[in-house]
Amino acid sequence: MQTAKRIQVLSKHTANQIAAGEVVERPASIVKELVENSIDAGSTAITIEINGGGIDYIKITDNGSGILAEDVPTAFLRHATSKISSADDLGHISTLGFRGEALSSIAAVSRLTMRTRTKNAESGTKIHIEGGDIKECAECGCAEGTAIEVRNVFYNVPARLKFLKSQRAEGAAISDYAARAIMGNPGVSIKLLNNGKVIYHSPGDGQLRSAIFCIYGGEVLPHIKEVDYDDGRFRITGYVGTESISRPNRQQQSLYINSRYVRSQQISYGVQRAFDTRIMVGKFPFYVLDIGVNYEDVDVNVHPNKMEVRFKDEQGAVRAATIATRMALGDPVAPTIRREDIITKKTAFGSINALNAAVRQEIVQPTDGKKPDKQLSYSELFKPADKSPLKLK
């Protein structure tokens, strides 16, 4: 029989390294967390510099609001954040970051130096941390904003270090995230340098087409269609590509929920459905889509990496993605019902039940060949209290 082992409380150092493993999976995770902090700080220009695939060196510089001198040490404590203050705030998260884990996790597995200055401060603050231990915190001269340097990622966690991929592969992962950040934030100028070479430099002019041009070049621009859809619950904007630029993988698919880059197989499937008769099996469409939804109707607190979300109405989101894509491609979204038929109850579907079913798919459009001035939605035709059909006279 196995001898019972004593239960013991892990040291703070060990606990921090375990927690860091959930947030910092690889150098690209560090870049993602720091860039999101910069965006939340209101930055209009962000520079990302990496050497050795981000394993040896990462530097993120921004022109955001900075951190108050007295808050600098606090910022590196676990669950310290300025973005939420209570559990109630988790129901309507509007910032990219909110968990208060990133800085402490990064500092626990690297050698980190941060310089920051707020707008009205005469001087800035410098802090240097190694393996979670503060080595220096003092006044310094620096530009307004924040600059964070991260060196020797996982130097004190060899078990994690040996599972990192090559410097080239880790650098490619950082480039991939930078591309997503650029397209998700066209109003922010983002510059990426890999070993001193400029990979991306977006103009930050607020135009998504400019961001797409920065990432994919001018050859894709003639083959993308603008998406602009709003059914009252989901507002979908962005671009989808025609079948001519479809690819055998999903690398050219970028999805954002309220400007947050996420991954969703269901939404990807919804867009794919709109291409059922356009592309061959094994091909995947190009798209850059941002789904705007009430913060209360989506849960982003699913995983520490914040790449997964849960919709309150996931099927509605998938259906909206399909309809929005079909409309952008110029395809009919479904059989149509004329507004005058709704008013007179002389529907082409033969019964109110058939009409209700059609409305649930949000396919009510005029049949005069003109674009509808307003697309009718299920919520507009049904009473909000009990969802029972409106009486048609």
DRENZAVEX-182313 format. One record per residue (C-alpha): z, x, y. Coordinates in Angstrom, 2 decimals. Each point is the difference from the previous one (the first is absolute). Layout:
<atoms>
> pz|px|py
> Z|X|Y
...
</atoms>
This chain:
<atoms>
> pz|px|py
> 0.00|0.00|0.00
> -0.92|1.29|3.44
> 2.91|0.98|2.22
> 0.30|-2.04|3.17
> -0.81|1.95|3.15
> 1.94|-0.25|3.22
> -1.63|-1.92|2.87
> -0.16|2.01|3.18
> -1.26|-0.50|3.53
> -2.99|2.17|0.82
> 0.29|2.41|2.88
> -1.57|-0.94|3.33
> -2.55|2.81|-0.43
> -1.12|-1.28|-3.43
> -0.06|-3.64|1.14
> -2.17|0.88|2.99
> -2.50|1.86|-2.18
> -0.25|-2.96|-2.38
> -0.50|-2.41|2.90
> -2.58|2.33|1.54
> -2.04|-0.21|-3.19
> -0.66|-3.69|0.64
> -1.35|0.59|3.50
> -1.51|3.49|-0.21
> -2.32|0.02|-2.99
> -2.34|2.67|1.38
> -0.94|1.59|3.35
> -2.19|-3.00|0.85
> 3.15|-2.16|-0.12
> 1.57|2.19|2.68
> -3.05|-0.29|2.22
> -0.06|-3.78|-0.46
> 3.65|-0.46|0.92
> -0.15|2.26|3.06
> -3.25|-1.46|1.32
> 1.41|-3.52|-0.37
> 3.05|1.08|1.99
> -2.31|1.36|2.70
> -1.94|-3.27|0.16
> 3.22|-2.02|0.20
> 1.06|2.24|2.90
> -3.00|-1.21|2.01
> -2.07|3.17|-0.30
> -3.60|-0.03|1.21
> -0.82|3.48|-1.35
> 1.15|1.51|-3.30
> -0.91|3.40|-1.45
> 0.43|0.82|-3.69
> -0.12|3.66|-1.03
> 0.28|1.19|-3.61
> -0.22|3.29|-1.85
> -0.03|0.52|-3.74
> -0.69|-3.65|-0.73
> 3.12|-0.98|1.94
> 2.22|1.75|-2.54
> 0.46|3.06|2.19
> -0.14|-1.58|3.45
> -0.29|-3.37|1.73
> 0.27|-0.65|3.72
> -0.20|-3.41|1.68
> -0.14|-0.07|3.80
> -0.03|-3.17|2.09
> 0.38|-1.18|3.59
> 2.30|-2.90|-0.84
> 3.34|-1.04|1.43
> 1.98|2.82|-1.62
> 3.63|-0.14|-1.20
> 3.08|0.09|2.19
> 1.90|3.30|-0.26
> 3.19|-1.68|-1.24
> -1.95|-1.83|-2.73
> -1.77|3.02|-1.46
> 2.62|0.90|-2.67
> 0.46|-3.69|-0.84
> -3.72|-0.40|-0.63
> 0.32|2.17|-3.12
> 2.74|-2.07|-1.61
> -1.00|-2.31|-2.83
> -0.78|-3.56|1.10
> 0.10|0.93|3.69
> -2.71|-1.80|1.96
> -0.71|-1.50|3.41
> -2.38|-2.64|-1.38
> 2.34|-2.53|-1.58
> 3.69|-0.72|0.48
> 0.88|-2.62|-2.62
> -1.17|-1.53|-3.28
> -1.44|-2.93|1.95
> -2.58|2.34|1.52
> -1.52|0.61|-3.45
> -1.54|-3.46|0.15
> -2.29|0.85|2.93
> -0.77|3.73|-0.03
> -2.53|0.91|2.68
> 0.23|3.82|-0.18
> -1.57|2.32|-2.56
> 3.32|1.65|-0.79
> 3.35|-1.72|-0.40
> 1.92|1.36|-3.00
> 1.54|3.01|1.77
> -0.64|2.28|-2.98
> -2.98|2.14|0.98
> 1.54|2.73|2.17
> 3.04|0.51|-2.22
> -2.16|0.08|-3.13
> -2.48|2.49|1.45
> 2.77|2.25|1.32
> 1.72|-0.02|-3.42
> -2.95|1.64|-1.79
> -1.43|2.35|2.64
> 0.67|2.25|2.97
> -0.45|-2.21|3.05
> -0.04|0.67|3.73
> -0.29|-2.74|2.61
> -0.41|0.21|3.75
> 0.16|-3.20|2.03
> 0.32|-1.13|3.61
> 0.16|-3.44|1.58
> -1.90|-0.92|3.15
> 2.79|0.43|2.53
> 1.83|2.92|-1.62
> -0.05|3.36|1.77
> 0.04|1.88|-3.31
> -0.56|-0.70|-3.65
> 1.99|0.45|-3.20
> -0.73|2.25|-2.96
> 1.47|-0.48|-3.47
> -0.55|2.16|-3.07
> 0.93|-1.26|-3.49
> -0.31|1.68|-3.40
> 0.51|-1.98|-3.18
> 1.85|-2.71|1.91
> 2.41|2.36|1.77
> -0.18|0.26|3.81
> -0.32|3.67|0.95
> -0.61|-0.41|3.73
> 0.03|-2.75|2.61
> -0.42|1.10|3.59
> -1.68|-0.67|3.31
> -3.55|1.29|0.38
> -3.09|-0.25|2.14
> -2.82|-2.14|-1.39
> -2.62|-2.55|0.97
> 0.73|-3.72|0.13
> -0.21|-1.52|-3.45
> 0.87|1.43|-3.40
> -1.23|2.93|-2.08
> 1.20|0.40|-3.61
> -0.74|3.02|-2.16
> 0.58|-0.18|-3.76
> -0.17|3.16|-2.11
> 0.34|0.76|-3.71
> 0.00|-3.52|-1.38
> 2.16|-0.31|-3.16
> 1.13|3.63|0.30
> 3.43|-1.07|-1.27
> -1.27|-2.46|-2.62
> -2.12|2.12|-2.36
> -0.28|-2.88|-2.47
> -1.98|-1.95|2.62
> -1.89|2.99|1.34
> -1.61|0.83|-3.33
> -1.45|-3.51|-0.29
> -1.91|0.21|3.28
> -3.75|0.37|-0.32
> -2.08|2.82|1.41
> 0.03|0.70|3.73
> -3.53|-1.37|0.19
> 0.98|-3.28|-1.67
> 3.13|-0.41|2.13
> -2.02|0.71|3.13
> -2.56|-2.62|-1.05
> 2.79|-2.57|-0.38
> 1.15|0.74|3.54
> -3.58|-0.32|1.29
> -0.32|-3.35|-1.76
> 3.17|-1.33|1.65
> -1.08|1.33|3.41
> -3.27|-1.91|-0.35
> 1.88|-3.23|-0.77
> 2.32|0.58|2.96
> -2.96|0.50|2.33
> -1.69|-3.25|-1.07
> 3.25|-1.92|0.08
> 0.84|1.18|3.52
> -3.27|0.32|1.96
> 1.97|0.02|3.25
> 1.72|3.27|-0.93
> -1.81|3.34|0.14
> 0.82|1.78|-3.27
> -1.03|3.58|-0.71
> 0.25|1.72|-3.40
> -0.24|3.76|-0.44
> -0.01|1.58|-3.47
> 0.56|3.76|0.08
> -1.14|0.00|3.63
> -3.20|-1.97|-0.65
> -0.44|-3.39|1.68
> -0.60|-2.65|-2.67
> 0.31|-3.16|2.11
> 0.48|-0.67|3.70
> -0.19|-3.65|0.97
> -0.65|-1.04|3.61
> 2.81|-2.58|0.14
> -2.18|-2.37|2.03
> 1.24|-3.10|-1.81
> -3.38|-0.65|-1.67
> 0.05|-0.25|-3.80
> -3.70|0.94|-0.17
> 0.85|3.29|1.70
> 2.73|0.63|-2.57
> -2.39|-0.78|-2.88
> -2.57|2.33|1.54
> 2.64|2.75|0.19
> 0.74|-0.32|-3.73
> -3.33|-0.92|-1.60
> -2.58|1.11|2.53
> -2.80|-1.95|1.62
> -1.92|-0.73|-3.20
> 2.27|-2.89|-0.97
> -0.04|-1.80|3.36
> -3.35|-1.81|-0.54
> 1.33|-1.37|-3.29
> 3.32|-1.55|1.05
> 0.65|-3.59|1.06
> 2.78|-1.08|2.32
> 2.72|-2.25|-1.39
> 1.77|-2.41|2.34
> 1.76|-2.83|-1.79
> 2.99|-2.18|0.82
> 1.17|-3.00|-2.00
> 3.30|-0.45|1.80
> 1.98|1.90|-2.61
> -1.99|3.19|-0.46
> -1.93|1.86|2.68
> -2.43|2.45|-1.60
> -1.93|2.54|2.07
> -1.92|3.15|-0.80
> -3.26|0.86|-1.76
> -1.55|-0.39|-3.44
> -2.97|1.98|-1.22
> -3.18|-1.40|-1.47
> -0.84|0.62|-3.64
> -2.04|3.07|1.00
> 3.17|2.07|0.60
> 1.99|-1.23|-3.01
> 1.53|2.75|-2.11
> 1.15|0.49|-3.64
> 3.63|0.23|1.18
> 2.32|-1.56|2.58
> 0.38|3.07|2.21
> -1.84|-1.72|2.85
> 2.32|-2.99|0.04
> 2.75|-0.08|2.64
> 2.35|-2.94|0.33
> 2.61|-0.52|2.72
> 2.62|-2.68|0.38
> 1.00|-0.28|3.67
> -1.48|3.51|0.47
> 2.04|1.41|-2.93
> -2.13|1.76|-2.62
> 0.71|-1.51|-3.42
> -1.56|-0.36|-3.43
> -0.60|-3.41|-1.56
> -1.99|-0.61|-3.16
> -0.03|-3.72|0.70
> -1.54|0.33|3.47
> -2.49|2.54|-1.35
> -0.96|-2.53|-2.66
> -0.34|-2.70|2.65
> -2.48|2.11|1.99
> -1.82|0.94|-3.21
> -0.57|-3.68|-0.77
> -2.05|-0.35|3.16
> -2.40|2.64|-1.42
> -0.37|-1.58|-3.46
> -3.71|-0.63|0.43
> -0.65|3.07|2.16
> 1.18|3.09|-1.88
> -0.12|1.11|-3.62
> 2.99|0.21|-2.30
> 1.81|3.30|0.52
> -0.82|0.14|3.72
> 2.56|-0.68|2.74
> -0.63|-1.08|3.60
> 0.87|1.91|3.16
> 2.55|-1.65|2.25
> 2.53|0.69|2.74
> 2.04|-3.17|0.47
> 3.17|-0.85|1.88
> 1.76|-3.20|-1.01
> 2.23|-1.36|2.72
> 2.77|-2.27|-1.24
> 3.37|-1.14|1.31
> 2.59|2.67|-0.71
> 2.16|-2.61|-1.70
> -2.80|-0.75|-2.50
> -0.30|3.50|-1.45
> 2.57|2.29|-1.61
> -0.56|3.71|0.58
> 3.39|1.05|-1.38
> -1.25|0.27|-3.59
> -0.04|3.75|-0.59
> 1.22|3.02|1.98
> -3.58|1.17|0.56
> -0.78|-3.35|1.73
> -3.46|-0.09|-1.61
> 0.61|-3.29|-1.80
> 0.45|-3.40|1.62
> 0.67|-3.51|-1.21
> -1.52|-3.03|1.67
> 1.82|-3.28|0.12
> -3.43|-1.54|-0.73
> -1.91|2.67|-1.89
> -2.69|-2.35|-1.30
> -0.61|-1.20|3.53
> -0.46|3.59|1.14
> -2.42|0.75|-2.84
> -2.00|-3.15|0.74
> -0.11|0.86|3.71
> -1.28|3.51|-0.82
> -2.81|-1.48|-2.12
> -1.04|-2.55|2.61
> 0.18|2.52|2.87
> -2.20|2.45|-1.90
> -2.57|-2.64|-0.94
> -0.22|-1.19|3.59
> -0.48|3.58|1.23
> -2.81|0.52|-2.50
> -1.66|-3.22|1.13
> 0.50|-1.75|-3.33
> 1.00|-3.67|-0.24
> 3.66|-0.13|-0.86
> -0.35|-3.23|-2.06
> -1.60|-3.45|0.15
> 0.54|-1.45|3.42
> 1.49|-3.23|1.33
> -1.18|-1.36|3.32
> 2.62|-0.84|2.59
> -1.59|-3.38|0.59
> 0.37|-0.75|-3.70
> 3.70|0.78|0.19
> 0.41|-2.44|2.87
> -1.92|-2.83|-1.71
> 1.19|0.76|-3.54
> -3.65|0.14|-1.12
> 0.36|3.36|-1.65
> -2.60|1.79|-2.02
> 2.64|0.46|-2.69
> 0.33|-3.68|-0.82
> 3.77|-0.27|0.14
> 2.99|0.91|2.12
> 1.41|2.03|-2.93
> -3.15|2.13|-0.03
> 0.27|0.37|3.78
> 3.62|1.11|-0.29
> -0.92|2.57|-2.64
> -2.77|1.35|2.21
> 2.25|0.18|3.03
> 2.56|1.97|-2.00
> -2.72|2.62|-0.42
> -0.56|-0.09|3.75
> -3.70|-0.74|-0.21
> -0.22|-2.63|2.74
> -2.93|0.98|2.24
> -2.74|-1.79|1.93
> -3.40|-0.34|-1.66
> -2.16|0.11|3.11
> -0.78|3.69|-0.47
> 2.26|1.06|2.84
> 3.09|2.11|-0.30
> 3.16|-2.09|0.16
> 1.85|0.20|3.26
> 3.17|-0.17|-2.06
> 0.38|0.24|-3.75
> 2.20|-2.80|-1.27
> 2.79|1.05|-2.31
> 2.13|-1.82|-2.53
> 2.98|0.08|2.37
> -2.04|-1.65|2.74
> -1.13|-2.91|-2.16
> 3.29|-0.63|-1.77
> 3.38|-0.96|1.37
> 2.28|3.05|0.25
> 3.04|-1.90|-1.29
> -1.17|-1.21|-3.41
> -3.56|1.32|-0.21
> -1.22|-3.53|-0.71
> -3.57|-0.82|1.08
> -0.57|-1.32|3.47
> -1.17|-3.56|0.16
> -3.69|-0.06|0.68
> -1.25|-3.01|1.90
</atoms>
